[in-house]
């Protein structure tokens, strides 16, 4: 990881931002995002705590410290440890039915990933001054359109980016809509489209007909950009998303996208900046028809307004996100009170 642990040297100022994620939940994408964001820190050292004991040690030993809970469900543990609520912020991925939000009303800032979740928090009576859309996030040095002038060949027609979990993980399996993804992959393959899946675990799926219908890439994250740049259209059939990060990365790399209206894709109108939306209950047949329509009309990468995309995506880049976290920790007004994607709508190209 790119951010510190207690064995790492901290600066003499000892101003730290502590990302808290307990053991058993570590290794999750938000931990890696926090560490990636830390590379762009200007005023604070970023450090990871995997236990309440380490969190307390770091916080109470520092001259100045601020805590970022890496999920909304960890906030109560942090407060129970005696960390002052004014020194706590929390990532907020997406709503979970039954999750008590009372602790979130006490802390300095809540960081939903998208406008929909920010609105849900507002309707749950959180103070809007504590809500800040925080679209975490992607590395624009790795995921960008610089390749396009020299490489317009995209042999992969359709790309899915997600890890596989078996049906025993019922909530995740349903949320990611794997049943539709599997049947859609087979249908697209039968229609002659080249389908690829990028992510871990898909070799453990028991559907042999499905596994014969796509090309599988299980790569380190640093290699993902090359697959995006070889793909025409990213599909995201999830029923609920906070992000996903794959949508940011694919948009930055010049892919068209087709998604349910959840998470980041819901920030744009259907078709805006080459991002298309599907009804949440659309059938496999309807998905195949829309894929065919998009690829037939918009398959040329030159038709995508990449300059408009770059403007739209800038708030999701790591330097921008690092500045937001540090501004919140420093109690700067510019770190707060943004219930929508943090960029004026007027500058987004149609």
Wavefront OBJ file of the C-alpha trace (Angstrom):
o trace
v 0.000 0.000 0.000
v 1.102 3.517 -0.687
v 0.004 5.053 2.626
v 1.759 4.638 5.947
v 1.575 2.241 8.844
v 2.843 2.865 12.336
v 6.309 1.630 11.363
v 6.665 4.304 8.716
v 8.407 7.596 9.333
v 6.037 10.533 9.748
v 6.916 14.147 9.076
v 8.115 16.366 11.890
v 4.815 18.245 11.919
v 3.028 14.970 12.686
v -0.234 16.129 11.115
v -1.964 12.909 10.168
v -5.147 11.686 8.516
v -5.968 8.173 9.690
v -7.974 5.855 7.483
v -9.778 3.316 9.671
v -10.779 -0.108 8.392
v -10.840 -3.044 10.836
v -9.203 -6.363 10.085
v -11.552 -8.614 8.182
v -12.622 -5.705 5.997
v -9.126 -4.631 4.955
v -8.153 -5.217 1.341
v -11.416 -3.660 0.184
v -11.285 -1.207 -2.714
v -11.888 1.869 -0.540
v -8.723 1.065 1.394
v -6.721 1.044 -1.816
v -8.398 4.254 -2.954
v -7.476 5.940 0.331
v -3.867 4.855 -0.124
v -3.798 6.013 -3.744
v -5.248 9.386 -2.771
v -2.560 9.711 -0.101
v 0.123 9.980 -2.795
v -1.155 13.482 -3.520
v -1.326 14.735 0.063
v 0.191 18.181 0.560
v -0.398 19.036 4.218
v -0.902 15.753 6.089
v 0.567 12.279 6.363
v -1.943 9.550 5.569
v -1.860 6.388 7.670
v -3.940 3.194 7.909
v -5.312 1.784 11.184
v -6.691 -1.762 11.176
v -7.742 -1.858 14.825
v -9.267 0.427 17.426
v -6.066 0.094 19.454
v -3.915 1.375 16.584
v -6.439 4.091 15.786
v -6.325 5.377 19.374
v -2.518 5.202 19.452
v -2.139 7.200 16.246
v -4.808 9.751 17.107
v -3.811 10.525 20.682
v -0.059 10.513 19.918
v -0.272 13.008 17.070
v 0.003 16.762 17.362
v -2.935 17.026 14.960
v -5.056 14.134 13.690
v -8.214 13.515 11.707
v -9.961 10.176 11.140
v -11.634 8.941 7.960
v -13.858 5.905 8.416
v -13.610 3.859 5.236
v -17.227 2.769 5.530
v -20.237 4.258 7.231
v -20.702 1.126 9.345
v -17.423 1.735 11.238
v -18.277 5.205 12.548
v -19.837 4.093 15.831
v -16.717 2.064 16.701
v -14.594 5.157 16.171
v -16.785 7.320 18.383
v -16.925 4.610 21.058
v -13.116 4.744 21.165
v -13.293 8.319 22.386
v -12.331 10.041 19.129
v -14.068 13.459 19.092
v -16.828 13.516 16.488
v -15.527 16.834 15.109
v -12.383 14.972 14.024
v -14.194 12.233 12.086
v -15.400 11.931 8.492
v -16.743 8.869 6.726
v -16.898 7.480 3.224
v -20.482 6.561 2.310
v -20.719 4.004 -0.474
v -24.412 3.295 -0.907
v -27.498 2.900 1.235
v -28.071 -0.318 3.109
v -31.550 -1.018 4.464
v -31.444 -1.362 8.227
v -28.152 0.460 8.746
v -28.500 3.012 11.543
v -27.347 6.450 10.371
v -27.525 8.116 13.788
v -23.740 8.196 14.232
v -23.337 9.995 10.889
v -25.324 12.950 12.195
v -22.593 13.575 14.802
v -19.438 13.719 12.680
v -17.797 16.531 10.743
v -18.347 15.214 7.221
v -20.051 12.400 5.337
v -18.658 11.595 1.885
v -21.213 9.888 -0.371
v -19.791 8.774 -3.686
v -22.590 10.159 -5.834
v -25.464 12.631 -5.973
v -28.179 10.021 -5.447
v -26.693 8.911 -2.140
v -26.125 12.530 -1.086
v -29.822 13.189 -1.668
v -30.757 10.087 0.345
v -28.677 11.389 3.248
v -30.376 14.759 3.018
v -33.782 13.056 3.139
v -32.553 11.144 6.208
v -32.214 14.559 7.909
v -28.435 14.852 7.907
v -27.189 18.412 7.975
v -26.469 19.331 4.337
v -23.399 21.284 5.440
v -21.783 18.006 6.456
v -22.478 16.204 3.151
v -19.895 16.300 0.375
v -20.142 14.216 -2.822
v -16.799 12.437 -3.046
v -16.501 10.528 -6.330
v -13.612 8.226 -5.438
v -11.727 7.866 -7.661
v -9.129 7.120 -10.381
v -5.534 7.810 -11.358
v -5.543 10.070 -14.414
v -1.850 9.322 -15.005
v -2.761 5.700 -15.773
v -6.308 5.969 -17.089
v -6.465 8.575 -19.852
v -7.071 9.059 -23.577
v -3.482 9.813 -24.575
v -3.366 6.546 -26.502
v -6.176 7.416 -28.917
v -4.182 9.186 -31.615
v -1.996 6.145 -32.225
v -4.284 3.233 -31.380
v -7.916 3.171 -32.446
v -8.206 -0.595 -32.801
v -10.519 -2.009 -30.120
v -10.922 -5.768 -30.682
v -13.135 -6.310 -27.597
v -16.737 -5.333 -28.307
v -18.118 -5.594 -24.774
v -16.323 -5.504 -21.422
v -17.476 -6.280 -17.875
v -15.241 -5.280 -14.947
v -16.016 -6.875 -11.593
v -14.950 -9.697 -9.353
v -16.980 -12.885 -9.019
v -18.713 -13.950 -5.833
v -20.740 -17.159 -5.704
v -24.491 -17.068 -4.906
v -23.813 -17.833 -1.233
v -22.838 -14.155 -0.903
v -26.461 -13.394 -1.623
v -26.559 -9.611 -1.194
v -23.453 -9.003 -3.319
v -24.584 -11.510 -5.975
v -27.984 -9.823 -6.256
v -26.610 -6.273 -6.115
v -24.132 -6.927 -8.919
v -26.910 -8.646 -10.923
v -24.727 -11.626 -11.814
v -27.680 -13.650 -13.061
v -28.278 -11.090 -15.801
v -24.541 -10.633 -16.457
v -24.054 -14.369 -17.038
v -27.047 -14.739 -19.348
v -26.214 -11.497 -21.162
v -22.650 -12.663 -21.799
v -23.914 -15.870 -23.397
v -26.472 -13.989 -25.505
v -23.906 -11.445 -26.738
v -21.496 -14.230 -27.630
v -24.216 -15.992 -29.621
v -24.775 -12.738 -31.534
v -21.123 -12.701 -32.572
v -19.800 -10.071 -30.191
v -16.430 -10.521 -28.554
v -17.027 -10.307 -24.796
v -14.363 -9.964 -22.104
v -14.502 -9.963 -18.309
v -11.825 -8.244 -16.241
v -11.657 -9.182 -12.570
v -10.920 -11.957 -10.116
v -12.656 -15.231 -9.402
v -14.580 -15.909 -12.602
v -12.802 -19.230 -13.150
v -14.716 -20.552 -10.118
v -18.118 -20.009 -11.757
v -19.767 -23.393 -12.389
v -21.522 -22.475 -15.662
v -19.293 -24.009 -18.358
v -21.327 -22.567 -21.243
v -20.842 -19.130 -19.744
v -17.086 -19.560 -19.314
v -16.777 -20.453 -23.001
v -18.556 -17.241 -24.023
v -15.954 -14.663 -22.945
v -12.250 -13.918 -22.758
v -11.056 -13.741 -19.178
v -8.501 -11.280 -17.808
v -7.323 -11.627 -14.202
v -4.682 -8.892 -14.037
v -3.067 -6.503 -11.596
v -4.933 -3.219 -11.449
v -2.050 -1.339 -13.090
v -2.721 -3.387 -16.255
v -6.440 -2.578 -16.465
v -5.913 0.453 -18.707
v -4.696 -1.687 -21.586
v -7.934 -3.700 -21.503
v -10.108 -0.569 -21.421
v -8.165 0.762 -24.391
v -8.883 -2.459 -26.266
v -12.624 -2.323 -25.536
v -15.456 -0.467 -27.221
v -18.227 -0.649 -24.618
v -18.267 -1.179 -20.850
v -21.434 -2.780 -19.459
v -22.547 -2.316 -15.831
v -25.785 -4.197 -15.064
v -25.593 -3.718 -11.262
v -28.819 -3.008 -9.399
v -27.045 -0.621 -7.014
v -23.642 1.061 -7.140
v -21.789 3.650 -5.147
v -19.334 4.025 -8.034
v -18.138 1.945 -9.689
v -14.491 2.877 -10.172
v -14.495 0.911 -13.429
v -16.905 3.461 -14.935
v -14.515 6.335 -14.148
v -11.544 4.423 -15.561
v -13.383 3.335 -18.703
v -14.698 6.849 -19.341
v -11.175 8.233 -18.980
v -9.839 5.649 -21.444
v -12.380 6.419 -24.152
v -14.817 3.533 -23.770
v -18.510 3.948 -24.366
v -20.535 2.817 -21.351
v -23.963 1.262 -20.861
v -25.204 1.007 -17.288
v -28.187 0.899 -15.045
v -29.001 4.324 -13.650
v -27.115 3.875 -10.390
v -23.984 5.388 -8.951
v -21.724 7.491 -11.155
v -23.580 6.844 -14.460
v -26.699 8.508 -13.029
v -24.797 11.821 -12.920
v -25.221 12.147 -16.708
v -28.196 12.177 -19.033
v -28.679 9.153 -21.261
v -26.152 9.451 -24.097
v -24.270 12.384 -22.552
v -20.492 12.100 -23.060
v -20.968 8.616 -24.522
v -22.535 7.210 -21.351
v -25.822 5.371 -21.890
v -28.439 4.187 -19.403
v -30.680 1.113 -19.186
v -33.847 0.583 -17.141
v -33.084 -1.406 -14.024
v -35.513 -4.185 -15.024
v -34.446 -4.410 -18.679
v -34.357 -7.941 -20.067
v -31.400 -9.685 -21.680
v -33.018 -9.140 -25.076
v -33.324 -5.410 -24.413
v -29.702 -5.201 -23.302
v -28.540 -6.989 -26.467
v -30.618 -4.669 -28.642
v -29.165 -1.586 -26.960
v -25.597 -2.899 -27.243
v -26.147 -3.470 -30.974
v -27.623 0.018 -31.382
v -24.792 1.767 -29.542
v -22.001 -0.090 -31.302
v -23.558 0.501 -34.729
v -23.938 4.265 -34.229
v -21.173 5.282 -31.821
v -18.369 2.800 -32.364
v -15.848 5.381 -33.621
v -13.757 6.687 -30.674
v -13.456 10.067 -32.437
v -17.166 10.652 -31.810
v -16.605 10.823 -28.037
v -16.098 14.281 -26.545
v -12.971 13.396 -24.546
v -12.273 17.008 -23.564
v -15.762 17.194 -22.049
v -15.168 13.906 -20.263
v -11.914 15.170 -18.772
v -13.659 18.233 -17.358
v -16.435 16.083 -15.911
v -14.036 13.514 -14.437
v -11.587 15.959 -12.877
v -13.316 15.971 -9.441
v -12.805 12.189 -9.334
v -9.034 12.333 -9.839
v -6.765 11.552 -6.899
v -5.213 15.045 -6.563
v -8.672 16.632 -6.350
v -9.861 14.071 -3.809
v -6.740 14.500 -1.674
v -7.385 18.234 -1.576
v -10.965 17.657 -0.431
v -9.946 15.356 2.434
v -7.216 17.727 3.575
v -9.590 20.698 3.352
v -12.127 18.896 5.532
v -9.441 17.922 8.042
v -8.297 21.551 8.070
v -11.894 22.735 8.545
v -11.786 24.670 5.283
v -15.239 25.722 3.955
v -14.394 24.549 0.434
v -14.299 20.974 1.702
v -17.986 20.970 2.622
v -21.554 21.335 1.423
v -21.696 19.779 -2.040
v -24.842 17.721 -2.625
v -24.096 17.177 -6.317
v -21.177 16.115 -8.461
v -18.692 18.903 -7.621
v -18.546 20.668 -10.950
v -20.838 23.285 -12.560
v -23.281 21.701 -14.981
v -22.674 24.535 -17.443
v -19.169 23.326 -18.249
v -20.261 19.787 -19.124
v -20.561 19.191 -22.843
v -23.826 17.741 -24.092
l 1 2 3 4 5 6 7 8 9 10 11 12 13 14 15 16 17 18 19 20 21 22 23 24 25 26 27 28 29 30 31 32 33 34 35 36 37 38 39 40 41 42 43 44 45 46 47 48 49 50 51 52 53 54 55 56 57 58 59 60 61 62 63 64 65 66 67 68 69 70 71 72 73 74 75 76 77 78 79 80 81 82 83 84 85 86 87 88 89 90 91 92 93 94 95 96 97 98 99 100 101 102 103 104 105 106 107 108 109 110 111 112 113 114 115 116 117 118 119 120 121 122 123 124 125 126 127 128 129 130 131 132 133 134 135 136 137 138 139 140 141 142 143 144 145 146 147 148 149 150 151 152 153 154 155 156 157 158 159 160 161 162 163 164 165 166 167 168 169 170 171 172 173 174 175 176 177 178 179 180 181 182 183 184 185 186 187 188 189 190 191 192 193 194 195 196 197 198 199 200 201 202 203 204 205 206 207 208 209 210 211 212 213 214 215 216 217 218 219 220 221 222 223 224 225 226 227 228 229 230 231 232 233 234 235 236 237 238 239 240 241 242 243 244 245 246 247 248 249 250 251 252 253 254 255 256 257 258 259 260 261 262 263 264 265 266 267 268 269 270 271 272 273 274 275 276 277 278 279 280 281 282 283 284 285 286 287 288 289 290 291 292 293 294 295 296 297 298 299 300 301 302 303 304 305 306 307 308 309 310 311 312 313 314 315 316 317 318 319 320 321 322 323 324 325 326 327 328 329 330 331 332 333 334 335 336 337 338 339 340 341 342 343 344 345 346 347 348 349 350
